[in-house]
């Protein structure tokens, strides 16, 4: 398992593109090095924080995330 985690981390960090994952509370659970570099932080320092805690202006952070990103019922997928 550790080998797979290291492989995934190296693939994610190999791109300068921003890659991140947030939980249902909109806190970061995973960020790649490219995204962390853009924030002038280490990836581990971003994990567990939300956009406001990272210093994003309130007007850029969604006031109502449900309106912008409605949740899908569990087990269902939206088709394009």
C-alpha positions in Angstrom: 0.0 0.0 0.0 2.8 2.5 0.9 4.4 1.8 -2.5 1.1 2.7 -4.3 0.7 5.9 -2.2 4.2 7.0 -3.0 3.6 6.3 -6.7 0.3 8.3 -6.7 2.1 11.2 -4.9 4.9 11.2 -7.4 2.4 11.3 -10.3 0.4 14.1 -8.7 3.4 16.1 -7.9 5.0 15.7 -11.4 2.6 18.1 -13.0 2.5 21.9 -12.4 -1.3 21.7 -12.8 -3.3 22.3 -9.7 -4.8 19.1 -8.3 -6.8 19.1 -5.1 -9.6 17.2 -3.3 -12.0 18.6 -0.8 -14.3 16.9 1.6 -18.0 17.7 2.1 -17.1 20.5 4.5 -15.0 22.0 1.7 -11.7 21.4 3.5 -8.7 20.2 1.6 -8.0 16.5 2.0 -5.3 16.3 -0.8 -3.3 18.8 -2.7 -0.4 18.4 -5.1 2.9 20.3 -5.0 1.8 22.5 -8.0 -1.2 23.8 -6.0 0.8 24.2 -2.8 3.5 26.1 -4.7 0.9 28.5 -6.0 -0.2 29.2 -2.4 3.5 29.4 -1.3 2.8 26.6 1.2 3.7 23.0 1.7 1.0 20.5 0.8 0.7 19.3 4.4 0.0 22.9 5.6 -3.0 23.1 3.3 -4.6 19.8 4.4 -7.6 20.3 6.7 -8.1 24.0 5.9 -10.8 25.7 3.9 -10.4 28.6 1.4 -11.0 31.3 4.0 -8.4 29.8 6.3 -6.0 30.0 3.4 -6.6 33.7 2.9 -8.9 33.7 -0.1 -11.1 36.8 -0.1 -14.7 36.2 1.1 -16.1 37.5 -2.2 -14.2 34.7 -4.1 -15.3 32.0 -1.7 -18.8 30.7 -2.5 -21.3 32.0 0.1 -23.6 29.1 -0.6 -21.7 26.1 -1.9 -24.9 24.1 -2.3 -26.2 26.6 -4.8 -23.0 26.5 -6.9 -22.2 22.8 -6.4 -25.4 20.8 -5.6 -24.7 17.4 -4.0 -25.8 14.4 -5.9 -27.6 11.6 -4.1 -25.1 9.0 -2.9 -24.5 6.2 -5.4 -25.7 8.2 -8.4 -23.5 9.9 -11.0 -24.3 12.9 -13.2 -23.8 12.2 -16.9 -22.5 15.0 -19.2 
